[in-house]
């Protein structure tokens, strides 16, 4: 006949009772999205068909910025909505074909993509307004994103969209 010690039975029951709590607590811990997932969501909410400028802004740090390398224009904080909404006004069918993602261990994501659509509306630029040309475009682009704690700290967009429309 086996002899059970009261302390070992209570310890065993305590362990069993605590296990679901530990598992439940672990299951409820928030899972932060990967940097690539954050960037993919940014592209999605910047599409003409699913534009959500508020969500776009919310994925940036309070002091995060968007820098258009071709024009030198820079938007900080809440201003980052301006180039996104402005692009949709000028290019109402704007689409980004995402080609390749490269993520580093130091919170940098580089994306090769194509900007595609039709120049159907006027585009305000620092040197004046570029009137709608009606031209379709398919322009290569490279975006460099720096993130901190799941938010965009900086976004550098390397493109020649405007140049392709003027020629």
Secondary structure, DSSP 4 states (H G I P E B T S, - for coil): -----HHHHHHHHHHHHHHHHHHHHHHHS--PPPHHHHHHHHHHHTSGGG--HHHHHHTEEEEEEEEETTT--EEEGGGGHHHHHHHHHH-TT-EEEEEEEEE-TTSEEEEEEEEEEE--S-EEETTEEE-----EEEEEEEEEEEEETTEEEEEEEEE-HHHHHH-
